[in-house]
Amino acid sequence: MATVSELRVHGGRRAELVLLGLAICLAILARALVDYHADYLVLSRLGVFAVGALALAGAAHLVVRIYAPSADPVLLPAVFALNGVGLAILRRIDYAYAARGRETDFGGTQTVWTVVGVALFVAVLLLLRDHRMLRRFTYTAGIVGIIAYMLPVVPGLGVEINGAQIWISLFGRSMQPGEFAKIALVVFFAGYLVSNRDTLALAGPKVLGMRFPRPRDMGPLLVVTLSALVIMVAQTDLGAALLFFGLFVGLLYVATERISWVVLGLGMFAVAVVAASTIFSHVAARYDAWLNALDPEVYSSGRSEQLVRGLFGMASGGLFGTGLGEGRPDLVPFAESDFIIASLGEELGLTGVMAILTLYLIIVQRAMRTAIGVRDGFGKLMASGLGFAIAIQVFIVVGGVTRVIPLTGLTTPFLAYGGSSMIANWIVIALIMRISDQARRPAMETP
């Protein structure tokens, strides 16, 4: 007779397999629609893509079934669905650029990065059998994170693209080390905070009824945080600075359960916003483009042209969109990266964008559910941090494109073109899956 834990494991994996099948069907259908509307639908090529997608998803599922049998069954299908839609829209953008005489291969290159990302997802699950092992590398992770953020400013190694020096050149290709640095810094924050949470929460002076920690207890956190922020500001990578700052404040609140951290964080953020808009001309220009996007003078100067084109593209999509392959994403600069949400909004409409945001919500919700369920403090903070990282990044990107907040240059996880982002986010999902495997096991089975 099967035990409760066995039924739970097998039931979860069967549900994952069914959902993966639906996710792959969505990816195949999206690619077929794009090729059909471009008059390039070749069934043999579509068949090769379908077999490859099924093999990739099947391999990931098999590894999870064997090496993380209790892991969350919804997380992997949600990611494959997002990844499949991203590959389809990038292929659509390739066709749109080709019609204007510009040859690109965003879809093909991103497919390669997807395979690499899934391979690293598998590698993490195979090599990391217990997430608590990472706690041994708390300070090492902090140092690695800072070094990774510093690499783009190294002469001869860093590359400036579109006004931001956040890339490095390796073997003729650009790479964004900040995407991997955020993972290292989550490990550092989780390790440090779980070791010092009582001191941070209970010791220290009270100001206006709110308790703040002693400076000596905050030393390592402040050193790492300020170093990373200074480097990101020097690189004009203010989107990453906002992501990192939000992650820092969020994890401090989770660790200490002190509302004072939220108040302090909002206050520091307000001061940073005013300072950045005063000191940096490009930041002031982005605020001006945000507040006065439709002003003829601002638009004609080019400061808000990209934003306004994206807004009009999404408006033309309406509720249900123009249909995959029947829009004009090529009219928006950087449609394949910064403005891929605008491309999706035009062709899938508000309904499609809401479906995509729901998939992100599912991923973040499963990460937070994992954080609640896991029994060790390090795992709770790490799962929370990884979930926060995805949530904040999506908010910054979508908020910028829809003019809720000023525009910044972050990538949309699993959708936007970029190898560093794709690989790093697949590693993030692998870490969440590893933690969820232990969170969902019965207490007697947890090592």
C-alpha positions in Angstrom: 0.0 0.0 0.0 1.4 3.4 -1.0 2.3 5.8 1.7 1.0 9.4 1.8 4.5 10.7 0.9 4.7 8.4 -2.1 1.3 9.5 -3.4 2.3 13.1 -2.9 5.5 12.7 -4.8 4.1 10.7 -7.7 1.0 12.9 -7.9 3.1 16.0 -8.1 5.3 14.7 -10.8 2.3 13.5 -12.9 0.8 16.9 -12.6 4.1 18.5 -13.6 4.2 16.2 -16.7 0.7 17.2 -17.8 1.4 20.9 -17.3 4.7 20.6 -19.1 2.8 19.1 -22.0 0.4 22.0 -22.1 3.4 24.5 -21.9 5.2 22.8 -24.8 1.9 22.8 -26.9 1.6 26.5 -26.2 5.2 27.1 -27.4 4.7 25.0 -30.6 1.4 26.8 -31.3 3.0 30.2 -30.8 5.8 29.4 -33.2 3.4 27.9 -35.8 1.3 31.1 -35.8 4.4 33.3 -36.2 5.7 31.2 -39.1 2.3 31.0 -40.7 1.7 34.8 -40.7 5.3 35.3 -42.1 4.5 32.8 -44.9 7.4 30.6 -43.7 5.5 27.7 -42.1 7.4 24.5 -42.9 6.0 21.5 -41.1 9.3 19.6 -41.1 11.0 22.6 -39.4 8.1 22.9 -36.9 8.4 19.2 -36.2 12.1 19.5 -35.4 11.3 22.3 -33.0 8.5 20.3 -31.4 10.7 17.3 -30.9 13.5 19.4 -29.5 11.2 21.2 -27.1 9.6 18.0 -25.9 13.0 16.4 -25.4 14.3 19.4 -23.5 11.2 19.5 -21.2 11.3 15.7 -20.8 14.9 15.7 -19.8 14.3 18.5 -17.2 11.2 16.6 -15.9 13.1 13.3 -15.6 16.0 14.9 -13.6 13.5 16.5 -11.3 11.6 13.3 -10.9 14.8 11.4 -9.9 16.8 14.0 -8.0 14.1 16.3 -6.6 11.0 14.2 -6.5 9.1 16.3 -3.9 9.8 19.6 -5.7 7.0 22.0 -6.7 5.2 20.6 -9.7 3.9 24.0 -11.1 7.2 26.0 -11.2 8.9 24.2 -14.2 5.8 24.3 -16.5 5.2 28.0 -15.8 8.9 28.7 -16.8 8.7 26.6 -19.9 5.5 28.4 -21.0 7.2 31.8 -20.6 10.3 30.7 -22.3 8.3 29.3 -25.3 6.3 32.5 -25.7 9.6 34.4 -25.6 11.2 32.3 -28.3 8.1 32.8 -30.5 8.0 36.6 -30.1 11.7 36.9 -30.8 11.3 34.9 -34.0 8.4 37.2 -34.9 10.7 40.3 -34.4 13.3 38.6 -36.6 10.7 38.4 -39.4 9.7 42.0 -38.8 13.3 43.3 -39.1 13.9 41.1 -42.1 11.0 42.8 -43.9 12.8 46.1 -43.4 16.2 44.7 -44.7 17.8 44.1 -41.3 18.9 40.5 -40.8 18.8 39.3 -37.2 18.7 35.9 -35.5 17.4 36.7 -32.0 15.1 33.7 -32.0 17.8 31.2 -33.0 20.4 32.6 -30.6 17.9 32.6 -27.8 17.0 29.0 -28.5 20.7 28.1 -27.9 20.7 30.0 -24.7 17.6 28.2 -23.6 19.3 24.9 -24.1 22.3 26.1 -22.1 20.0 27.4 -19.4 18.1 24.1 -19.0 21.4 22.3 -19.0 22.6 24.4 -16.1 19.2 23.9 -14.4 19.9 20.2 -14.6 23.5 20.6 -13.4 22.4 22.5 -10.3 19.9 19.8 -9.3 22.5 17.1 -9.9 25.4 18.8 -8.0 23.6 20.6 -5.3 21.8 18.0 -3.2 21.2 20.2 -0.2 20.7 24.0 -0.5 22.1 24.4 3.0 25.6 23.7 1.7 25.6 27.2 0.2 25.6 28.7 3.7 29.2 27.7 4.0 30.0 30.2 1.3 28.2 33.2 2.7 31.1 35.7 2.7 32.7 34.1 -0.4 29.4 34.8 -2.2 29.4 38.4 -1.1 32.9 38.9 -2.5 32.1 37.1 -5.7 29.0 39.3 -6.1 30.9 42.5 -5.7 33.7 41.3 -8.1 31.1 40.4 -10.7 29.6 43.9 -10.5 33.1 45.4 -10.9 34.1 43.4 -14.0 32.4 45.8 -16.5 34.6 48.7 -15.3 37.8 46.8 -15.8 39.7 48.4 -18.8 39.8 46.2 -21.8 37.1 43.9 -20.4 34.1 46.1 -20.0 31.9 47.1 -22.9 29.6 50.1 -23.0 26.3 49.5 -24.8 23.5 52.1 -25.1 25.1 54.4 -22.5 25.5 51.7 -19.8 28.7 49.9 -19.0 27.3 46.7 -17.6 28.6 44.1 -20.1 32.0 42.4 -20.5 33.3 40.9 -23.7 34.3 37.2 -23.6 35.3 35.2 -26.7 33.7 37.8 -29.0 30.3 37.8 -27.2 28.9 40.2 -24.6 28.0 39.0 -21.1 26.2 40.7 -18.2 27.8 39.5 -15.0 25.3 41.5 -12.9 22.7 38.8 -13.6 24.9 36.2 -11.8 25.9 38.7 -9.1 22.3 39.0 -7.9 22.3 35.2 -7.2 25.6 35.4 -5.2 24.3 38.3 -3.2 21.1 36.6 -2.3 23.2 33.7 -0.9 25.3 36.3 1.1 22.3 38.1 2.5 20.5 34.8 3.4 23.6 33.4 5.1 24.4 36.6 7.0 20.9 37.4 8.1 20.1 33.9 9.3 23.2 34.0 11.5 22.5 37.5 12.9 18.7 37.9 12.7 18.2 38.0 16.5 20.8 40.6 17.0 19.5 42.7 14.2 15.9 42.4 15.4 16.3 42.8 19.2 19.5 44.8 19.8 19.9 48.5 19.1 18.4 51.9 19.9 14.8 52.9 19.6 13.9 55.9 17.5 10.3 57.1 17.4 9.1 53.8 18.7 11.0 51.8 16.0 14.1 49.7 16.9 17.1 50.0 14.6 20.2 47.7 14.7 23.6 48.7 16.0 26.1 49.9 13.4 28.5 47.1 14.2 25.8 44.5 13.5 25.1 46.1 10.1 28.7 46.5 9.1 29.1 43.6 6.6 25.7 44.2 5.1 26.3 47.9 4.6 29.8 47.3 3.1 28.5 44.9 0.5 25.3 46.9 -0.2 27.0 50.3 -0.6 29.8 48.8 -2.7 27.4 47.2 -5.1 25.2 50.4 -5.3 28.2 52.6 -5.9 29.4 50.4 -8.7 26.0 50.2 -10.3 25.6 54.0 -10.2 29.1 54.4 -11.7 28.0 52.1 -14.5 24.7 54.1 -14.9 22.9 50.8 -14.3 20.2 52.3 -12.1 17.6 49.6 -12.9 19.9 47.0 -11.3 20.6 49.4 -8.4 16.8 49.6 -7.8 16.5 45.8 -8.0 19.4 45.3 -5.6 18.1 47.9 -3.1 14.6 46.4 -3.1 16.0 43.0 -2.6 18.1 44.2 0.4 15.2 45.9 2.1 12.8 43.0 1.5 15.2 40.4 2.9 15.9 42.5 6.0 12.2 42.7 6.6 11.7 39.0 6.2 14.6 38.3 8.5 13.7 40.7 11.3 10.0 41.2 10.8 10.6 44.9 11.6 8.4 47.5 9.8 11.2 50.0 10.6 13.2 48.5 7.7 10.4 49.3 5.2 10.1 52.8 6.5 13.9 53.3 6.4 14.1 51.7 3.0 11.4 54.0 1.5 13.1 57.0 3.1 16.5 56.1 1.7 14.9 55.4 -1.7 13.3 58.8 -1.8 16.6 60.5 -1.0 18.4 58.4 -3.7 15.8 59.3 -6.3 16.2 63.0 -5.7 20.0 62.8 -5.6 20.3 60.7 -8.8 18.0 63.1 -10.7 20.1 66.0 -9.6 23.6 64.5 -10.1 23.1 62.4 -13.3 21.9 64.1 -16.4 20.7 60.9 -18.0 18.6 60.1 -15.0 17.0 63.6 -15.1 16.3 63.0 -18.8 14.5 59.8 -18.0 12.4 61.5 -15.4 11.6 64.2 -17.9 10.6 61.6 -20.5 8.5 59.8 -18.0 6.6 62.8 -16.7 6.3 64.6 -20.1 6.3 61.7 -22.5 3.7 63.1 -24.8 5.0 66.7 -24.8 5.9 67.5 -28.5 9.3 69.0 -27.5 10.3 66.0 -25.4 9.2 63.6 -28.1 10.9 65.4 -31.0 14.2 65.5 -29.0 14.0 61.6 -28.9 14.0 61.4 -25.2 10.5 59.8 -25.0 10.2 58.4 -28.5 10.9 54.8 -27.5 8.4 55.0 -24.6 5.7 56.6 -26.7 6.1 54.2 -29.6 5.7 51.3 -27.1 2.6 52.8 -25.6 1.0 53.3 -29.0 2.0 49.8 -30.0 0.2 48.3 -26.9 -2.8 50.6 -27.5 -3.1 49.3 -31.0 -3.3 45.8 -29.6 -6.4 46.5 -27.6 -8.0 43.8 -25.6 -7.1 40.7 -27.7 -4.2 42.0 -29.8 -3.5 42.0 -33.5 -2.5 38.4 -33.5 1.0 36.8 -33.4 2.8 37.8 -36.5 0.4 40.6 -37.5 1.7 43.6 -35.6 4.6 46.0 -36.1 7.1 45.4 -33.3 9.9 46.7 -35.5 8.6 50.2 -35.0 9.7 50.2 -31.4 13.5 50.5 -30.7 14.9 47.5 -28.8 11.7 45.5 -29.2 13.6 42.3 -28.6 15.0 43.4 -25.2 13.8 46.4 -23.2 10.5 46.6 -24.9 9.5 43.0 -25.5 6.4 43.5 -23.3 5.3 46.2 -25.7 5.7 43.8 -28.6 3.7 41.2 -26.7 1.1 43.7 -25.8 0.5 44.7 -29.4 0.2 41.2 -30.8 -1.5 39.4 -27.8 -3.4 42.4 -26.4 -4.2 43.2 -22.7 -5.5 39.6 -22.3 -2.2 38.1 -23.4 -0.1 40.4 -21.2 -2.3 39.6 -18.2 -1.8 35.9 -18.9 2.0 36.4 -19.0 2.0 38.4 -15.8 -0.1 35.7 -14.2 2.6 33.2 -15.0 5.2 35.4 -13.3 2.8 35.7 -10.3 2.6 31.9 -10.2 6.4 31.6 -10.1 6.8 34.2 -7.4 3.9 32.7 -5.4 5.5 29.2 -5.5 8.8 30.7 -4.4 7.2 32.4 -1.4 5.2 29.2 -0.6 8.5 27.3 -0.7 10.0 29.9 1.8 7.0 29.4 4.1 7.3 25.6 3.9 11.0 25.0 4.3 12.1 24.3 7.8 15.5 26.0 7.9 16.0 29.8 8.2 18.6 29.9 5.4 16.3 28.2 3.0 13.4 30.6 3.9 15.5 33.7 3.3 17.1 32.3 0.1 13.7 31.3 -1.5 12.3 34.7 -0.5 15.2 36.5 -2.0 15.1 34.6 -5.3 11.3 35.2 -5.4 11.8 38.9 -4.6 14.4 39.2 -7.4 12.0 37.9 -10.1 9.1 40.0 -8.7 11.0 43.3 -8.5 12.6 42.8 -11.9 9.3 42.2 -13.6 7.8 45.2 -11.8 10.6 47.5 -12.9 10.5 46.4 -16.5 6.7 46.3 -17.0 6.3 49.5 -14.9 8.8 51.3 -17.1 7.2 50.2 -20.4 3.7 51.1 -19.2 4.8 54.4 -17.8 4.0 53.5 -14.2 7.6 54.3 -13.2 10.6 55.8 -15.1 12.1 53.5 -17.7 15.2 51.5 -16.8 17.3 49.0 -18.7 16.5 45.6 -17.2 15.5 42.4 -19.0 12.2 40.6 -18.7 13.0 37.1 -17.3 12.7 34.3 -19.8 11.1 36.6 -22.4 13.7 39.2 -23.4 16.7 38.5 -25.6 19.9 37.9 -23.6 22.0 34.9 -22.8 23.1 36.1 -19.3 19.6 36.7 -18.2 18.3 33.4 -19.6 21.1 31.3 -17.9 21.0 33.2 -14.6 17.2 32.9 -14.3 17.2 29.1 -15.1 19.8 28.8 -12.2 17.4 30.8 -10.0 14.6 28.3 -10.8 16.8 25.3 -10.1 17.7 26.8 -6.7 14.0 27.3 -5.8 13.2 23.8 -7.0 16.0 22.4 -4.8 14.7 24.3 -1.7 11.1 23.3 -2.5 12.1 19.6 -2.7 13.0 19.7 1.0 10.2 22.0 1.9 7.6 19.5 0.6 9.1 16.4 2.1 7.7 15.0 5.3 9.7 16.0 8.3 11.1 12.4 8.9 12.5 12.3 5.3 14.3 15.7 5.5 18.1 15.1 5.9 
